[in-house]
């Protein structure tokens, strides 16, 4: 679900207001080691995802869960020739999420991957840290990959190569 029209404008104004309140309340802590705009920008970076996360938690997408899972191949850029194969893999991932993940991992994975909630916004909404959510996603992806290997959707060599590539890039 994307915020559009008045809703988007309202979220933008709320985030800007919250950032301004945060900046003015901490103005006495600005030491001048960087440009003021650089210092203030960090508050905006923290407030916008938090506001979006709260919005999406209060107003969850109105789509059916099946519909959201069906759109995953579109979100990862699958072309029409790959769409059928991607759809089958998306179904396998959905089963892996249901069968292999803990409740916490499942909720974090679905929020970020299926619902498209930004990681920082989810962390703020759950009262957690970015690193804790990142680690939860990392562990969830590792379990999903193992489940896909065990059920023949990926071969173990491909999974090992993907893991090494991912670690070299520094992402889960």
C-alpha positions as CSV (number, residue, x, y, z in Angstrom):
1,X,0.0,0.0,0.0
2,X,1.3,3.4,-0.9
3,X,0.2,6.6,0.7
4,X,-1.2,8.9,-2.0
5,X,-2.8,12.3,-2.2
6,X,-3.8,14.0,1.1
7,X,-2.6,11.0,3.1
8,X,0.9,11.2,1.7
9,X,1.0,15.0,2.3
10,X,-0.3,14.5,5.8
11,X,2.4,11.9,6.6
12,X,5.0,14.3,5.1
13,X,3.9,17.2,7.3
14,X,3.7,15.0,10.4
15,X,7.2,13.7,9.8
16,X,8.5,17.2,9.2
17,X,6.8,18.5,12.3
18,X,8.2,15.6,14.4
19,X,11.7,16.2,13.0
20,X,11.5,19.9,13.7
21,X,10.4,19.2,17.3
22,X,13.3,16.7,17.7
23,X,15.8,19.3,16.3
24,X,14.6,22.2,18.4
25,X,14.5,20.0,21.6
26,X,18.2,19.0,21.0
27,X,19.4,22.3,19.6
28,X,21.6,22.9,22.6
29,X,23.5,19.7,21.8
30,X,24.6,21.0,18.4
31,X,28.4,21.5,18.8
32,X,29.2,22.8,15.3
33,X,31.5,20.0,14.3
34,X,29.5,19.6,11.1
35,X,27.2,21.8,9.1
36,X,23.9,22.4,10.8
37,X,21.9,21.0,7.9
38,X,24.0,17.8,8.1
39,X,23.2,17.5,11.8
40,X,19.5,18.3,11.3
41,X,19.2,15.8,8.4
42,X,19.8,12.9,10.7
43,X,16.6,13.7,12.6
44,X,14.6,13.7,9.4
45,X,16.2,10.4,8.4
46,X,15.0,8.9,11.8
47,X,11.5,10.5,11.8
48,X,10.3,9.7,8.3
49,X,10.7,5.9,8.6
50,X,9.3,6.0,12.1
51,X,6.2,7.9,10.9
52,X,5.7,5.5,8.0
53,X,6.1,2.5,10.2
54,X,3.5,3.8,12.6
55,X,1.2,4.6,9.8
56,X,1.5,1.2,8.2
57,X,0.9,-0.5,11.6
58,X,-2.2,1.6,12.3
59,X,-3.5,1.2,8.7
60,X,-2.3,-2.1,7.4
61,X,-2.6,-2.6,3.6
62,X,-6.1,-3.5,2.5
63,X,-4.9,-6.3,0.3
64,X,-5.3,-10.0,0.8
65,X,-2.2,-11.8,2.0
66,X,-2.4,-14.0,-1.1
67,X,-2.3,-11.0,-3.4
68,X,0.7,-9.6,-1.7
69,X,2.6,-12.8,-2.0
70,X,1.7,-13.0,-5.7
71,X,3.2,-9.6,-6.4
72,X,6.6,-10.5,-5.0
73,X,7.9,-11.6,-8.5
74,X,6.9,-8.2,-9.8
75,X,8.7,-6.4,-7.0
76,X,12.0,-8.2,-7.7
77,X,11.9,-7.4,-11.4
78,X,10.9,-10.8,-13.0
79,X,10.1,-10.6,-16.7
80,X,7.1,-12.4,-18.2
81,X,9.2,-15.4,-19.1
82,X,10.4,-15.8,-15.6
83,X,7.1,-15.0,-14.0
84,X,5.7,-18.6,-13.8
85,X,8.9,-19.9,-12.3
86,X,9.1,-17.0,-9.9
87,X,5.5,-17.5,-8.8
88,X,6.3,-21.2,-7.9
89,X,9.4,-20.1,-6.0
90,X,7.3,-17.4,-4.2
91,X,4.9,-20.1,-3.1
92,X,7.8,-22.2,-1.9
93,X,9.2,-19.2,0.0
94,X,5.7,-18.7,1.5
95,X,5.7,-22.3,2.8
96,X,9.2,-21.9,4.1
97,X,8.1,-18.7,6.0
98,X,5.2,-20.6,7.5
99,X,7.1,-23.8,8.4
100,X,10.6,-22.8,9.2
101,X,10.5,-19.4,10.9
102,X,9.8,-18.4,14.4
103,X,6.8,-16.1,15.0
104,X,9.1,-13.0,15.4
105,X,11.1,-13.9,12.2
106,X,7.9,-14.5,10.3
107,X,6.4,-11.1,11.3
108,X,9.6,-9.2,10.5
109,X,10.1,-11.0,7.2
110,X,6.5,-10.4,6.1
111,X,6.5,-6.8,7.2
112,X,9.7,-6.0,5.3
113,X,9.5,-8.3,2.2
114,X,5.8,-8.7,1.6
115,X,4.3,-5.4,3.0
116,X,7.3,-3.3,2.0
117,X,7.7,-1.6,5.4
118,X,11.2,0.1,5.6
119,X,13.6,-1.6,8.0
120,X,14.1,1.5,10.1
121,X,10.4,2.2,10.3
122,X,9.8,-1.4,11.5
123,X,12.5,-1.1,14.1
124,X,11.0,2.1,15.5
125,X,7.5,0.6,15.5
126,X,8.6,-2.6,17.3
127,X,10.7,-0.6,19.8
128,X,13.8,-2.4,18.5
129,X,17.1,-1.4,16.9
130,X,17.9,-1.5,13.3
131,X,20.7,-4.0,14.0
132,X,18.3,-6.4,15.8
133,X,15.8,-6.3,12.9
134,X,18.7,-6.8,10.5
135,X,19.9,-9.8,12.4
136,X,16.4,-11.2,12.6
137,X,16.1,-10.8,8.8
138,X,19.5,-12.4,8.3
139,X,18.5,-15.4,10.3
140,X,15.1,-15.7,8.6
141,X,16.7,-15.6,5.2
142,X,19.2,-18.3,6.2
143,X,16.4,-20.6,7.4
144,X,14.3,-19.9,4.3
145,X,17.3,-20.7,2.1
146,X,17.9,-24.0,4.0
147,X,14.3,-24.9,3.7
148,X,14.4,-24.3,-0.1
149,X,17.5,-26.4,-0.4
150,X,15.9,-29.2,1.6
151,X,12.8,-29.2,-0.6
152,X,14.7,-29.1,-3.9
153,X,14.0,-25.5,-5.0
154,X,17.7,-24.6,-4.7
155,X,20.7,-26.9,-4.9
156,X,23.1,-26.7,-2.0
157,X,25.9,-25.5,-4.2
158,X,23.8,-22.5,-5.4
159,X,22.8,-21.8,-1.8
160,X,26.4,-21.8,-0.7
161,X,27.4,-19.5,-3.6
162,X,24.5,-17.1,-2.8
163,X,25.6,-17.0,0.9
164,X,29.2,-16.2,0.0
165,X,28.2,-13.5,-2.4
166,X,25.8,-12.0,0.1
167,X,28.4,-12.0,2.8
168,X,30.9,-10.3,0.5
169,X,28.4,-7.6,-0.3
170,X,27.7,-7.1,3.4
171,X,24.0,-7.7,3.2
172,X,21.8,-10.5,4.6
